[in-house]
């Protein structure tokens, strides 16, 4: 299964907790049981947000396949989220995994009309 992980999933994966679904998703990707694709733009966002966990970012760089989107999208109002759509399209991903449904992000009202 090919997926793209929103940054919030990885941020939540850094918190030690029992039954941490985000940590489980990350471990599945790291083990190669799911393919978690990234693009250079997504890696840059991961590094910015997870900068206080450099070893975690290094594991992501080593474990996740990289694609290079050729299509630039401007579909979601929160502009950085478009990078995840671009990556998903380029990698032929089946899912974008997120918990971010704040207005303007990956919710039904975020699509530009």
Backbone as CSV, one residue per row, in Angstrom:
resi,resn,N_x,N_y,N_z,CA_x,CA_y,CA_z,C_x,C_y,C_z
1,UNK,0.847,-1.168,0.000,0.000,0.000,0.000,0.897,1.236,0.000
2,UNK,0.606,2.160,-0.887,1.366,3.410,-0.972,0.591,4.524,-0.271
3,UNK,1.299,5.249,0.588,0.682,6.336,1.340,1.611,7.539,1.368
4,UNK,1.052,8.675,1.750,1.820,9.873,2.064,1.406,10.261,3.480
5,UNK,2.373,10.493,4.344,2.085,10.823,5.740,2.172,12.328,5.947
6,UNK,1.067,12.894,6.402,1.080,14.308,6.770,2.026,14.483,7.949
7,UNK,2.601,15.637,8.042,3.591,15.926,9.076,3.042,15.680,10.477
8,UNK,1.762,15.947,10.686,1.179,15.768,12.016,1.251,14.319,12.485
9,UNK,1.198,13.360,11.564,1.309,11.956,11.942,2.705,11.684,12.519
10,UNK,3.717,12.204,11.857,5.084,11.985,12.342,5.352,12.742,13.637
11,UNK,4.785,13.921,13.761,4.946,14.679,15.006,4.339,13.894,16.168
12,UNK,3.149,13.348,15.962,2.505,12.546,17.005,3.276,11.257,17.284
13,UNK,3.946,10.722,16.268,4.718,9.485,16.447,5.904,9.668,17.378
14,UNK,6.338,10.907,17.588,7.486,11.160,18.473,7.102,11.135,19.942
15,UNK,5.802,11.132,20.245,5.355,11.125,21.638,5.206,9.685,22.123
16,UNK,5.937,9.317,23.171,5.786,7.961,23.683,4.437,7.813,24.378
17,UNK,3.681,6.857,23.920,2.380,6.593,24.532,1.931,5.191,24.151
18,UNK,1.217,4.561,25.039,0.656,3.263,24.736,-0.470,3.452,23.724
19,UNK,-0.576,2.567,22.787,-1.623,2.625,21.759,-1.520,3.886,20.895
20,UNK,-0.312,4.301,20.563,-0.092,5.474,19.716,-0.215,5.043,18.257
21,UNK,-1.371,5.330,17.641,-1.625,4.909,16.268,-0.629,5.531,15.298
22,UNK,-0.231,6.766,15.536,0.733,7.424,14.652,2.083,6.727,14.703
23,UNK,2.504,6.313,15.890,3.766,5.582,16.029,3.680,4.238,15.311
24,UNK,2.540,3.588,15.378,2.352,2.315,14.678,2.445,2.514,13.171
25,UNK,1.813,3.550,12.656,1.877,3.841,11.216,3.326,4.087,10.807
26,UNK,4.049,4.868,11.595,5.452,5.128,11.292,6.265,3.826,11.285
27,UNK,6.051,2.982,12.281,6.799,1.718,12.355,6.469,0.810,11.171
28,UNK,5.229,0.793,10.724,4.857,0.013,9.534,5.610,0.515,8.306
29,UNK,5.728,1.834,8.195,6.453,2.423,7.068,7.947,2.129,7.166
30,UNK,8.492,2.289,8.337,9.925,2.054,8.535,10.288,0.603,8.262
31,UNK,9.372,-0.307,8.581,9.601,-1.739,8.350,9.316,-2.143,6.906
32,UNK,8.796,-1.222,6.114,8.511,-1.529,4.718,7.205,-2.271,4.504
33,UNK,6.360,-2.319,5.523,5.073,-2.999,5.384,4.039,-2.125,4.673
34,UNK,4.260,-0.830,4.698,3.548,0.114,3.838,4.609,1.022,3.226
35,UNK,4.336,1.555,2.049,5.269,2.475,1.401,4.830,3.899,1.710
36,UNK,5.602,4.595,2.507,5.306,5.993,2.847,6.194,6.876,1.975
37,UNK,5.606,7.488,0.970,6.353,8.278,-0.003,6.519,9.715,0.452
38,UNK,7.621,10.308,0.035,7.904,11.707,0.319,8.416,12.369,-0.953
39,UNK,8.404,13.684,-0.933,9.008,14.486,-1.994,10.030,15.399,-1.325
40,UNK,10.883,16.046,-2.089,11.825,16.985,-1.467,11.115,18.065,-0.640
41,UNK,9.986,18.568,-1.110,9.248,19.598,-0.357,8.723,19.046,0.961
42,UNK,8.257,17.813,0.955,7.753,17.198,2.185,8.903,16.943,3.151
43,UNK,10.027,16.476,2.641,11.189,16.272,3.517,11.617,17.577,4.171
44,UNK,11.521,18.665,3.431,11.866,19.975,3.994,10.904,20.350,5.121
45,UNK,9.611,20.107,4.913,8.643,20.397,5.979,8.882,19.503,7.185
46,UNK,9.123,18.214,6.952,9.423,17.309,8.060,10.609,17.838,8.868
47,UNK,11.667,18.235,8.176,12.868,18.725,8.862,12.573,19.983,9.662
48,UNK,11.753,20.875,9.108,11.394,22.107,9.826,10.597,21.801,11.088
49,UNK,9.586,20.945,10.959,8.681,20.672,12.081,9.321,19.733,13.105
50,UNK,10.110,18.794,12.629,10.704,17.787,13.516,12.175,18.074,13.799
51,UNK,12.573,19.313,13.639,13.973,19.702,13.781,14.611,19.335,15.103
52,UNK,13.817,19.223,16.157,14.379,18.850,17.454,14.522,17.328,17.592
53,UNK,14.241,16.601,16.503,14.416,15.147,16.461,15.224,14.776,15.217
54,UNK,16.488,15.217,15.117,17.258,14.990,13.885,17.457,13.515,13.542
55,UNK,17.566,12.652,14.554,17.731,11.226,14.280,16.469,10.630,13.669
56,UNK,15.322,11.145,14.068,14.033,10.709,13.528,13.934,11.120,12.059
57,UNK,14.303,12.354,11.757,14.293,12.839,10.374,15.261,12.019,9.529
58,UNK,16.422,11.686,10.068,17.396,10.878,9.337,16.838,9.494,9.010
59,UNK,16.103,8.894,9.939,15.468,7.595,9.679,14.453,7.702,8.547
60,UNK,13.704,8.788,8.524,12.715,9.004,7.464,13.413,9.109,6.113
61,UNK,14.472,9.884,6.060,15.222,10.066,4.806,15.745,8.723,4.303
62,UNK,16.199,7.880,5.212,16.741,6.576,4.832,15.664,5.553,4.481
63,UNK,14.478,5.673,5.085,13.460,4.628,4.969,12.393,4.876,3.920
64,UNK,12.084,6.127,3.635,10.942,6.424,2.774,11.394,6.679,1.340
65,UNK,10.714,6.089,0.354,11.061,6.373,-1.037,10.693,7.819,-1.405
66,UNK,11.489,8.387,-2.301,11.304,9.787,-2.707,10.776,9.836,-4.134
67,UNK,9.779,10.693,-4.344,9.291,10.956,-5.698,9.519,12.435,-5.993
68,UNK,9.458,12.768,-7.253,9.701,14.140,-7.689,8.515,14.614,-8.512
69,UNK,7.514,15.216,-7.846,6.301,15.631,-8.553,6.603,16.603,-9.694
70,UNK,5.936,16.383,-10.803,6.072,17.253,-11.963,4.885,18.205,-12.099
71,UNK,3.852,17.960,-11.311,2.644,18.774,-11.357,2.546,19.614,-10.100
72,UNK,2.357,20.914,-10.270,2.161,21.809,-9.133,0.672,22.068,-8.981
73,UNK,0.150,21.772,-7.800,-1.281,21.941,-7.533,-1.531,23.128,-6.624
74,UNK,-2.708,23.690,-6.764,-3.172,24.748,-5.873,-4.655,24.495,-5.624
75,UNK,-4.919,23.380,-4.949,-6.281,22.908,-4.739,-6.754,23.188,-3.318
76,UNK,-5.849,23.055,-2.352,-6.194,23.229,-0.941,-5.830,24.639,-0.508
77,UNK,-6.699,25.245,0.268,-6.478,26.630,0.699,-5.202,26.804,1.505
78,UNK,-4.902,25.849,2.375,-3.642,25.904,3.133,-2.547,25.419,2.187
79,UNK,-1.873,26.342,1.570,-0.958,26.066,0.456,0.030,24.930,0.703
80,UNK,0.682,24.824,1.867,1.642,23.728,2.060,1.019,22.333,1.926
81,UNK,-0.269,22.202,2.179,-0.912,20.890,2.052,-0.960,20.417,0.605
82,UNK,-0.867,21.327,-0.340,-0.837,20.941,-1.746,0.380,20.088,-2.080
83,UNK,1.480,20.256,-1.331,2.670,19.447,-1.575,2.384,17.968,-1.324
84,UNK,1.500,17.677,-0.350,1.146,16.294,-0.051,0.296,15.699,-1.157
85,UNK,-0.591,16.504,-1.717,-1.382,16.044,-2.866,-0.483,15.783,-4.070
86,UNK,0.463,16.678,-4.309,1.390,16.516,-5.431,2.193,15.227,-5.286
87,UNK,2.657,14.960,-4.086,3.431,13.746,-3.819,2.554,12.512,-4.019
88,UNK,1.349,12.551,-3.490,0.435,11.412,-3.627,0.153,11.117,-5.098
89,UNK,-0.034,12.145,-5.886,-0.273,11.980,-7.318,0.956,11.376,-7.994
90,UNK,2.134,11.924,-7.716,3.369,11.452,-8.348,3.712,10.016,-7.938
91,UNK,3.428,9.655,-6.700,3.766,8.318,-6.195,2.655,7.311,-6.432
92,UNK,1.544,7.770,-6.992,0.376,6.917,-7.185,-0.082,6.316,-5.852
93,UNK,-0.086,7.166,-4.824,-0.465,6.735,-3.472,-1.967,6.506,-3.378
94,UNK,-2.319,5.577,-2.525,-3.725,5.267,-2.306,-4.347,6.152,-1.224
95,UNK,-3.511,6.618,-0.289,-4.021,7.401,0.827,-3.038,8.496,1.234
96,UNK,-3.584,9.593,1.731,-2.821,10.569,2.500,-3.320,10.381,3.923
97,UNK,-2.412,10.079,4.825,-2.803,9.831,6.210,-2.547,11.088,7.021
98,UNK,-3.614,11.582,7.658,-3.534,12.798,8.454,-4.540,12.725,9.598
99,UNK,-4.336,13.552,10.577,-5.341,13.785,11.608,-5.732,15.260,11.590
100,UNK,-5.191,15.984,10.634,-5.398,17.434,10.559,-6.638,17.754,9.733
101,UNK,-7.738,17.936,10.418,-8.973,18.322,9.742,-9.394,19.731,10.147
102,UNK,-8.425,20.526,10.594,-8.714,21.920,10.936,-9.196,22.638,9.681
103,UNK,-10.057,23.642,9.837,-10.559,24.367,8.673,-9.427,24.849,7.769
104,UNK,-9.580,24.577,6.488,-8.602,25.003,5.505,-7.513,23.990,5.212
105,UNK,-7.477,22.888,5.952,-6.462,21.865,5.713,-7.102,20.721,4.931
106,UNK,-7.071,19.523,5.441,-7.616,18.374,4.722,-9.066,18.096,5.116
107,UNK,-9.898,19.108,5.107,-11.306,18.926,5.414,-12.127,19.246,4.169
108,UNK,-13.404,18.979,4.245,-14.266,19.176,3.068,-14.372,20.626,2.635
109,UNK,-14.057,21.572,3.517,-14.136,22.985,3.167,-12.802,23.562,2.692
110,UNK,-11.803,22.690,2.586,-10.468,23.195,2.230,-10.259,23.317,0.722
111,UNK,-11.106,22.685,-0.053,-10.940,22.681,-1.510,-11.335,24.037,-2.073
112,UNK,-10.466,24.571,-2.886,-10.777,25.838,-3.561,-11.836,25.591,-4.598
113,UNK,-12.794,26.438,-4.634,-13.884,26.286,-5.613,-13.870,27.447,-6.568
